[in-house]
């Protein structure tokens, strides 16, 4: 048995574990985004409807 094969095997398993975790995070994010999109309420469409509009006068047409 070669001396470096054990180290390479461990590096391979660690790489596999990180890859699996990364794929799991991407899949979980996608599923969560789809769930949140499907669970919207009518209020979500109008989330800024009650915000006060600040008018500073600079947007008014004064005809100059």
PDB file of N, CA, C and O in Angstrom, chain B, residues numbered from 101:
ATOM      1  N   UNK B 101       0.836  -1.177   0.000  1.00  0.00           N
ATOM      2  CA  UNK B 101       0.000   0.000   0.000  1.00  0.00           C
ATOM      3  C   UNK B 101       0.883   1.244   0.000  1.00  0.00           C
ATOM      4  O   UNK B 101       1.899   1.310   0.693  1.00  0.00           O
ATOM      5  N   UNK B 102       0.472   2.215  -0.788  1.00  0.00           N
ATOM      6  CA  UNK B 102       1.256   3.433  -0.869  1.00  0.00           C
ATOM      7  C   UNK B 102       0.992   4.305   0.341  1.00  0.00           C
ATOM      8  O   UNK B 102      -0.073   4.232   0.954  1.00  0.00           O
ATOM      9  N   UNK B 103       1.953   5.116   0.673  1.00  0.00           N
ATOM     10  CA  UNK B 103       1.865   5.939   1.867  1.00  0.00           C
ATOM     11  C   UNK B 103       0.909   7.119   1.687  1.00  0.00           C
ATOM     12  O   UNK B 103       0.218   7.479   2.641  1.00  0.00           O
ATOM     13  N   UNK B 104       0.841   7.731   0.512  1.00  0.00           N
ATOM     14  CA  UNK B 104       0.010   8.895   0.272  1.00  0.00           C
ATOM     15  C   UNK B 104      -1.445   8.579  -0.024  1.00  0.00           C
ATOM     16  O   UNK B 104      -2.257   9.500  -0.108  1.00  0.00           O
ATOM     17  N   UNK B 105      -1.799   7.330  -0.182  1.00  0.00           N
ATOM     18  CA  UNK B 105      -3.170   7.012  -0.576  1.00  0.00           C
ATOM     19  C   UNK B 105      -4.171   7.321   0.538  1.00  0.00           C
ATOM     20  O   UNK B 105      -5.312   7.682   0.248  1.00  0.00           O
ATOM     21  N   UNK B 106      -3.774   7.189   1.793  1.00  0.00           N
ATOM     22  CA  UNK B 106      -4.679   7.505   2.891  1.00  0.00           C
ATOM     23  C   UNK B 106      -4.991   8.988   2.973  1.00  0.00           C
ATOM     24  O   UNK B 106      -6.126   9.381   3.243  1.00  0.00           O
ATOM     25  N   UNK B 107      -3.985   9.802   2.740  1.00  0.00           N
ATOM     26  CA  UNK B 107      -4.182  11.252   2.760  1.00  0.00           C
ATOM     27  C   UNK B 107      -5.080  11.671   1.602  1.00  0.00           C
ATOM     28  O   UNK B 107      -5.982  12.490   1.776  1.00  0.00           O
ATOM     29  N   UNK B 108      -4.835  11.114   0.429  1.00  0.00           N
ATOM     30  CA  UNK B 108      -5.658  11.452  -0.726  1.00  0.00           C
ATOM     31  C   UNK B 108      -7.104  11.007  -0.529  1.00  0.00           C
ATOM     32  O   UNK B 108      -8.028  11.692  -0.968  1.00  0.00           O
ATOM     33  N   UNK B 109      -7.301   9.892   0.113  1.00  0.00           N
ATOM     34  CA  UNK B 109      -8.651   9.413   0.378  1.00  0.00           C
ATOM     35  C   UNK B 109      -9.379  10.360   1.330  1.00  0.00           C
ATOM     36  O   UNK B 109     -10.561  10.650   1.146  1.00  0.00           O
ATOM     37  N   UNK B 110      -8.667  10.835   2.342  1.00  0.00           N
ATOM     38  CA  UNK B 110      -9.279  11.782   3.291  1.00  0.00           C
ATOM     39  C   UNK B 110      -9.604  13.106   2.603  1.00  0.00           C
ATOM     40  O   UNK B 110     -10.673  13.677   2.819  1.00  0.00           O
ATOM     41  N   UNK B 111      -8.685  13.590   1.778  1.00  0.00           N
ATOM     42  CA  UNK B 111      -8.928  14.829   1.041  1.00  0.00           C
ATOM     43  C   UNK B 111     -10.133  14.657   0.111  1.00  0.00           C
ATOM     44  O   UNK B 111     -10.947  15.569  -0.037  1.00  0.00           O
ATOM     45  N   UNK B 112     -10.237  13.505  -0.501  1.00  0.00           N
ATOM     46  CA  UNK B 112     -11.377  13.219  -1.378  1.00  0.00           C
ATOM     47  C   UNK B 112     -12.694  13.228  -0.621  1.00  0.00           C
ATOM     48  O   UNK B 112     -13.684  13.778  -1.104  1.00  0.00           O
ATOM     49  N   UNK B 113     -12.717  12.622   0.564  1.00  0.00           N
ATOM     50  CA  UNK B 113     -13.949  12.604   1.358  1.00  0.00           C
ATOM     51  C   UNK B 113     -14.326  13.991   1.859  1.00  0.00           C
ATOM     52  O   UNK B 113     -15.505  14.343   1.895  1.00  0.00           O
ATOM     53  N   UNK B 114     -13.321  14.782   2.249  1.00  0.00           N
ATOM     54  CA  UNK B 114     -13.608  16.151   2.696  1.00  0.00           C
ATOM     55  C   UNK B 114     -14.152  16.977   1.527  1.00  0.00           C
ATOM     56  O   UNK B 114     -15.111  17.731   1.690  1.00  0.00           O
ATOM     57  N   UNK B 115     -13.547  16.836   0.365  1.00  0.00           N
ATOM     58  CA  UNK B 115     -14.024  17.545  -0.823  1.00  0.00           C
ATOM     59  C   UNK B 115     -15.446  17.122  -1.172  1.00  0.00           C
ATOM     60  O   UNK B 115     -16.281  17.961  -1.509  1.00  0.00           O
ATOM     61  N   UNK B 116     -15.716  15.842  -1.094  1.00  0.00           N
ATOM     62  CA  UNK B 116     -17.056  15.333  -1.355  1.00  0.00           C
ATOM     63  C   UNK B 116     -18.053  15.911  -0.354  1.00  0.00           C
ATOM     64  O   UNK B 116     -19.163  16.286  -0.733  1.00  0.00           O
ATOM     65  N   UNK B 117     -17.670  15.985   0.905  1.00  0.00           N
ATOM     66  CA  UNK B 117     -18.553  16.536   1.932  1.00  0.00           C
ATOM     67  C   UNK B 117     -18.865  18.001   1.692  1.00  0.00           C
ATOM     68  O   UNK B 117     -20.020  18.413   1.800  1.00  0.00           O
ATOM     69  N   UNK B 118     -17.851  18.795   1.365  1.00  0.00           N
ATOM     70  CA  UNK B 118     -18.083  20.212   1.077  1.00  0.00           C
ATOM     71  C   UNK B 118     -18.949  20.384  -0.169  1.00  0.00           C
ATOM     72  O   UNK B 118     -19.819  21.255  -0.207  1.00  0.00           O
ATOM     73  N   UNK B 119     -18.717  19.569  -1.174  1.00  0.00           N
ATOM     74  CA  UNK B 119     -19.520  19.647  -2.395  1.00  0.00           C
ATOM     75  C   UNK B 119     -20.978  19.315  -2.107  1.00  0.00           C
ATOM     76  O   UNK B 119     -21.886  19.985  -2.599  1.00  0.00           O
ATOM     77  N   UNK B 120     -21.191  18.285  -1.314  1.00  0.00           N
ATOM     78  CA  UNK B 120     -22.547  17.885  -0.957  1.00  0.00           C
ATOM     79  C   UNK B 120     -23.238  18.977  -0.146  1.00  0.00           C
ATOM     80  O   UNK B 120     -24.422  19.247  -0.351  1.00  0.00           O
ATOM     81  N   UNK B 121     -22.511  19.601   0.767  1.00  0.00           N
ATOM     82  CA  UNK B 121     -23.084  20.692   1.562  1.00  0.00           C
ATOM     83  C   UNK B 121     -23.434  21.881   0.670  1.00  0.00           C
ATOM     84  O   UNK B 121     -24.481  22.501   0.858  1.00  0.00           O
ATOM     85  N   UNK B 122     -22.585  22.206  -0.289  1.00  0.00           N
ATOM     86  CA  UNK B 122     -22.852  23.326  -1.186  1.00  0.00           C
ATOM     87  C   UNK B 122     -24.080  23.060  -2.047  1.00  0.00           C
ATOM     88  O   UNK B 122     -24.921  23.941  -2.222  1.00  0.00           O
ATOM     89  N   UNK B 123     -24.184  21.866  -2.578  1.00  0.00           N
ATOM     90  CA  UNK B 123     -25.357  21.514  -3.388  1.00  0.00           C
ATOM     91  C   UNK B 123     -26.618  21.550  -2.527  1.00  0.00           C
ATOM     92  O   UNK B 123     -27.664  22.011  -2.985  1.00  0.00           O
ATOM     93  N   UNK B 124     -26.531  21.074  -1.301  1.00  0.00           N
ATOM     94  CA  UNK B 124     -27.674  21.115  -0.396  1.00  0.00           C
ATOM     95  C   UNK B 124     -28.121  22.528  -0.097  1.00  0.00           C
ATOM     96  O   UNK B 124     -29.320  22.797  -0.026  1.00  0.00           O
ATOM     97  N   UNK B 125     -27.173  23.439   0.079  1.00  0.00           N
ATOM     98  CA  UNK B 125     -27.523  24.834   0.346  1.00  0.00           C
ATOM     99  C   UNK B 125     -28.197  25.478  -0.855  1.00  0.00           C
ATOM    100  O   UNK B 125     -29.147  26.244  -0.691  1.00  0.00           O
ATOM    101  N   UNK B 126     -27.723  25.182  -2.054  1.00  0.00           N
ATOM    102  CA  UNK B 126     -28.339  25.741  -3.262  1.00  0.00           C
ATOM    103  C   UNK B 126     -29.752  25.206  -3.434  1.00  0.00           C
ATOM    104  O   UNK B 126     -30.670  25.966  -3.741  1.00  0.00           O
ATOM    105  N   UNK B 127     -29.933  23.912  -3.239  1.00  0.00           N
ATOM    106  CA  UNK B 127     -31.258  23.311  -3.376  1.00  0.00           C
ATOM    107  C   UNK B 127     -32.202  23.857  -2.312  1.00  0.00           C
ATOM    108  O   UNK B 127     -33.355  24.163  -2.613  1.00  0.00           O
ATOM    109  N   UNK B 128     -31.736  23.983  -1.084  1.00  0.00           N
ATOM    110  CA  UNK B 128     -32.576  24.506  -0.006  1.00  0.00           C
ATOM    111  C   UNK B 128     -32.982  25.944  -0.281  1.00  0.00           C
ATOM    112  O   UNK B 128     -34.123  26.325  -0.019  1.00  0.00           O
ATOM    113  N   UNK B 129     -32.070  26.744  -0.801  1.00  0.00           N
ATOM    114  CA  UNK B 129     -32.405  28.142  -1.110  1.00  0.00           C
ATOM    115  C   UNK B 129     -33.466  28.211  -2.201  1.00  0.00           C
ATOM    116  O   UNK B 129     -34.394  29.016  -2.120  1.00  0.00           O
ATOM    117  N   UNK B 130     -33.329  27.372  -3.217  1.00  0.00           N
ATOM    118  CA  UNK B 130     -34.304  27.358  -4.297  1.00  0.00           C
ATOM    119  C   UNK B 130     -35.679  26.916  -3.795  1.00  0.00           C
ATOM    120  O   UNK B 130     -36.690  27.524  -4.146  1.00  0.00           O
ATOM    121  N   UNK B 131     -35.720  25.877  -2.990  1.00  0.00           N
ATOM    122  CA  UNK B 131     -36.993  25.394  -2.449  1.00  0.00           C
ATOM    123  C   UNK B 131     -37.632  26.431  -1.539  1.00  0.00           C
ATOM    124  O   UNK B 131     -38.849  26.618  -1.571  1.00  0.00           O
ATOM    125  N   UNK B 132     -36.827  27.106  -0.732  1.00  0.00           N
ATOM    126  CA  UNK B 132     -37.362  28.132   0.165  1.00  0.00           C
ATOM    127  C   UNK B 132     -37.915  29.307  -0.632  1.00  0.00           C
ATOM    128  O   UNK B 132     -38.968  29.847  -0.293  1.00  0.00           O
ATOM    129  N   UNK B 133     -37.220  29.700  -1.677  1.00  0.00           N
ATOM    130  CA  UNK B 133     -37.705  30.783  -2.524  1.00  0.00           C
ATOM    131  C   UNK B 133     -39.015  30.435  -3.207  1.00  0.00           C
ATOM    132  O   UNK B 133     -39.906  31.279  -3.303  1.00  0.00           O
ATOM    133  N   UNK B 134     -39.143  29.211  -3.678  1.00  0.00           N
ATOM    134  CA  UNK B 134     -40.398  28.796  -4.305  1.00  0.00           C
ATOM    135  C   UNK B 134     -41.523  28.738  -3.293  1.00  0.00           C
ATOM    136  O   UNK B 134     -42.654  29.115  -3.601  1.00  0.00           O
ATOM    137  N   UNK B 135     -41.226  28.268  -2.079  1.00  0.00           N
ATOM    138  CA  UNK B 135     -42.254  28.200  -1.041  1.00  0.00           C
ATOM    139  C   UNK B 135     -42.740  29.602  -0.672  1.00  0.00           C
ATOM    140  O   UNK B 135     -43.942  29.842  -0.560  1.00  0.00           O
ATOM    141  N   UNK B 136     -41.789  30.527  -0.486  1.00  0.00           N
ATOM    142  CA  UNK B 136     -42.171  31.889  -0.121  1.00  0.00           C
ATOM    143  C   UNK B 136     -42.961  32.546  -1.249  1.00  0.00           C
ATOM    144  O   UNK B 136     -43.884  33.316  -0.983  1.00  0.00           O
ATOM    145  N   UNK B 137     -42.616  32.254  -2.510  1.00  0.00           N
ATOM    146  CA  UNK B 137     -43.334  32.831  -3.632  1.00  0.00           C
ATOM    147  C   UNK B 137     -44.768  32.309  -3.679  1.00  0.00           C
ATOM    148  O   UNK B 137     -45.692  33.066  -3.976  1.00  0.00           O
ATOM    149  N   UNK B 138     -44.959  31.046  -3.395  1.00  0.00           N
ATOM    150  CA  UNK B 138     -46.296  30.454  -3.444  1.00  0.00           C
ATOM    151  C   UNK B 138     -47.140  30.813  -2.235  1.00  0.00           C
ATOM    152  O   UNK B 138     -48.361  30.664  -2.288  1.00  0.00           O
ATOM    153  N   UNK B 139     -46.543  31.279  -1.151  1.00  0.00           N
ATOM    154  CA  UNK B 139     -47.280  31.601   0.070  1.00  0.00           C
ATOM    155  C   UNK B 139     -47.549  33.094   0.202  1.00  0.00           C
ATOM    156  O   UNK B 139     -47.778  33.577   1.311  1.00  0.00           O
ATOM    157  N   UNK B 140     -47.526  33.834  -0.897  1.00  0.00           N
ATOM    158  CA  UNK B 140     -47.757  35.272  -0.840  1.00  0.00           C
ATOM    159  C   UNK B 140     -49.205  35.577  -0.482  1.00  0.00           C
ATOM    160  O   UNK B 140     -50.105  34.790  -0.777  1.00  0.00           O
ATOM    161  N   UNK B 141     -49.420  36.705   0.145  1.00  0.00           N
ATOM    162  CA  UNK B 141     -50.755  37.186   0.462  1.00  0.00           C
ATOM    163  C   UNK B 141     -51.002  38.454  -0.342  1.00  0.00           C
ATOM    164  O   UNK B 141     -50.055  39.038  -0.869  1.00  0.00           O
ATOM    165  N   UNK B 142     -52.260  38.894  -0.450  1.00  0.00           N
ATOM    166  CA  UNK B 142     -52.521  40.130  -1.190  1.00  0.00           C
ATOM    167  C   UNK B 142     -51.765  41.331  -0.626  1.00  0.00           C
ATOM    168  O   UNK B 142     -51.437  42.254  -1.372  1.00  0.00           O
ATOM    169  N   UNK B 143     -51.488  41.335   0.656  1.00  0.00           N
ATOM    170  CA  UNK B 143     -50.762  42.455   1.256  1.00  0.00           C
ATOM    171  C   UNK B 143     -49.330  42.522   0.724  1.00  0.00           C
ATOM    172  O   UNK B 143     -48.754  43.607   0.641  1.00  0.00           O
ATOM    173  N   UNK B 144     -48.752  41.376   0.365  1.00  0.00           N
ATOM    174  CA  UNK B 144     -47.396  41.366  -0.164  1.00  0.00           C
ATOM    175  C   UNK B 144     -47.285  42.152  -1.475  1.00  0.00           C
ATOM    176  O   UNK B 144     -46.213  42.658  -1.805  1.00  0.00           O
ATOM    177  N   UNK B 145     -48.374  42.253  -2.209  1.00  0.00           N
ATOM    178  CA  UNK B 145     -48.342  43.004  -3.458  1.00  0.00           C
ATOM    179  C   UNK B 145     -48.364  44.512  -3.207  1.00  0.00           C
ATOM    180  O   UNK B 145     -47.949  45.292  -4.063  1.00  0.00           O
ATOM    181  N   UNK B 146     -48.845  44.917  -2.042  1.00  0.00           N
ATOM    182  CA  UNK B 146     -48.999  46.332  -1.727  1.00  0.00           C
ATOM    183  C   UNK B 146     -48.202  46.703  -0.480  1.00  0.00           C
ATOM    184  O   UNK B 146     -48.719  47.416   0.380  1.00  0.00           O
ATOM    185  N   UNK B 147     -46.974  46.245  -0.362  1.00  0.00           N
ATOM    186  CA  UNK B 147     -46.224  46.439   0.865  1.00  0.00           C
ATOM    187  C   UNK B 147     -45.813  47.886   1.092  1.00  0.00           C
ATOM    188  O   UNK B 147     -45.424  48.234   2.207  1.00  0.00           O
ATOM    189  N   UNK B 148     -45.885  48.743   0.074  1.00  0.00           N
ATOM    190  CA  UNK B 148     -45.554  50.157   0.258  1.00  0.00           C
ATOM    191  C   UNK B 148     -46.795  51.043   0.114  1.00  0.00           C
ATOM    192  O   UNK B 148     -46.670  52.256  -0.055  1.00  0.00           O
ATOM    193  N   UNK B 149     -47.974  50.457   0.178  1.00  0.00           N
ATOM    194  CA  UNK B 149     -49.191  51.217  -0.080  1.00  0.00           C
ATOM    195  C   UNK B 149     -49.453  52.260   0.997  1.00  0.00           C
ATOM    196  O   UNK B 149     -50.033  53.302   0.691  1.00  0.00           O
ATOM    197  N   UNK B 150     -49.050  52.029   2.246  1.00  0.00           N
ATOM    198  CA  UNK B 150     -49.318  52.974   3.312  1.00  0.00           C
ATOM    199  C   UNK B 150     -48.207  53.943   3.582  1.00  0.00           C
ATOM    200  O   UNK B 150     -48.322  54.774   4.483  1.00  0.00           O
ATOM    201  N   UNK B 151     -47.123  53.868   2.825  1.00  0.00           N
ATOM    202  CA  UNK B 151     -45.989  54.756   3.061  1.00  0.00           C
ATOM    203  C   UNK B 151     -46.337  56.187   2.680  1.00  0.00           C
ATOM    204  O   UNK B 151     -46.999  56.433   1.672  1.00  0.00           O
ATOM    205  N   UNK B 152     -45.891  57.106   3.485  1.00  0.00           N
ATOM    206  CA  UNK B 152     -46.132  58.521   3.197  1.00  0.00           C
ATOM    207  C   UNK B 152     -45.216  58.962   2.066  1.00  0.00           C
ATOM    208  O   UNK B 152     -44.034  58.619   2.034  1.00  0.00           O
ATOM    209  N   UNK B 153     -45.769  59.713   1.158  1.00  0.00           N
ATOM    210  CA  UNK B 153     -44.988  60.237   0.046  1.00  0.00           C
ATOM    211  C   UNK B 153     -44.445  61.596   0.436  1.00  0.00           C
ATOM    212  O   UNK B 153     -45.200  62.489   0.819  1.00  0.00           O
ATOM    213  N   UNK B 154     -43.146  61.749   0.340  1.00  0.00           N
ATOM    214  CA  UNK B 154     -42.527  63.017   0.708  1.00  0.00           C
ATOM    215  C   UNK B 154     -42.434  63.896  -0.533  1.00  0.00           C
ATOM    216  O   UNK B 154     -41.797  63.535  -1.522  1.00  0.00           O
ATOM    217  N   UNK B 155     -43.069  65.034  -0.462  1.00  0.00           N
ATOM    218  CA  UNK B 155     -43.074  65.968  -1.579  1.00  0.00           C
ATOM    219  C   UNK B 155     -42.260  67.188  -1.180  1.00  0.00           C
ATOM    220  O   UNK B 155     -42.591  67.879  -0.216  1.00  0.00           O
ATOM    221  N   UNK B 156     -41.201  67.447  -1.922  1.00  0.00           N
ATOM    222  CA  UNK B 156     -40.346  68.582  -1.580  1.00  0.00           C
ATOM    223  C   UNK B 156     -40.517  69.747  -2.546  1.00  0.00           C
ATOM    224  O   UNK B 156     -39.803  70.743  -2.432  1.00  0.00           O
ATOM    225  N   UNK B 157     -41.429  69.650  -3.474  1.00  0.00           N
ATOM    226  CA  UNK B 157     -41.693  70.743  -4.381  1.00  0.00           C
ATOM    227  C   UNK B 157     -40.837  70.752  -5.623  1.00  0.00           C
ATOM    228  O   UNK B 157     -41.177  71.445  -6.582  1.00  0.00           O
ATOM    229  N   UNK B 158     -39.758  70.026  -5.652  1.00  0.00           N
ATOM    230  CA  UNK B 158     -38.861  70.061  -6.791  1.00  0.00           C
ATOM    231  C   UNK B 158     -39.440  69.296  -7.984  1.00  0.00           C
ATOM    232  O   UNK B 158     -38.971  69.455  -9.111  1.00  0.00           O
ATOM    233  N   UNK B 159     -40.440  68.480  -7.741  1.00  0.00           N
ATOM    234  CA  UNK B 159     -41.002  67.691  -8.826  1.00  0.00           C
ATOM    235  C   UNK B 159     -42.193  68.389  -9.475  1.00  0.00           C
ATOM    236  O   UNK B 159     -42.702  67.910 -10.489  1.00  0.00           O
ATOM    237  N   UNK B 160     -42.637  69.481  -8.930  1.00  0.00           N
ATOM    238  CA  UNK B 160     -43.787  70.184  -9.481  1.00  0.00           C
ATOM    239  C   UNK B 160     -43.354  70.980 -10.706  1.00  0.00           C
ATOM    240  O   UNK B 160     -42.303  71.622 -10.709  1.00  0.00           O
ATOM    241  N   UNK B 161     -44.171  70.927 -11.732  1.00  0.00           N
ATOM    242  CA  UNK B 161     -43.880  71.705 -12.921  1.00  0.00           C
ATOM    243  C   UNK B 161     -44.292  73.158 -12.702  1.00  0.00           C
ATOM    244  O   UNK B 161     -45.471  73.450 -12.503  1.00  0.00           O
ATOM    245  N   UNK B 162     -43.336  74.051 -12.738  1.00  0.00           N
ATOM    246  CA  UNK B 162     -43.634  75.477 -12.509  1.00  0.00           C
ATOM    247  C   UNK B 162     -43.640  76.255 -13.812  1.00  0.00           C
ATOM    248  O   UNK B 162     -43.892  77.459 -13.797  1.00  0.00           O
ATOM    249  N   UNK B 163     -43.376  75.623 -14.912  1.00  0.00           N
ATOM    250  CA  UNK B 163     -43.440  76.273 -16.211  1.00  0.00           C
ATOM    251  C   UNK B 163     -42.273  77.181 -16.502  1.00  0.00           C
ATOM    252  O   UNK B 163     -42.394  78.091 -17.322  1.00  0.00           O
ATOM    253  N   UNK B 164     -41.168  76.964 -15.868  1.00  0.00           N
ATOM    254  CA  UNK B 164     -40.016  77.828 -16.125  1.00  0.00           C
ATOM    255  C   UNK B 164     -39.166  77.234 -17.201  1.00  0.00           C
ATOM    256  O   UNK B 164     -38.141  77.810 -17.567  1.00  0.00           O
TER     257      UNK B 164
END
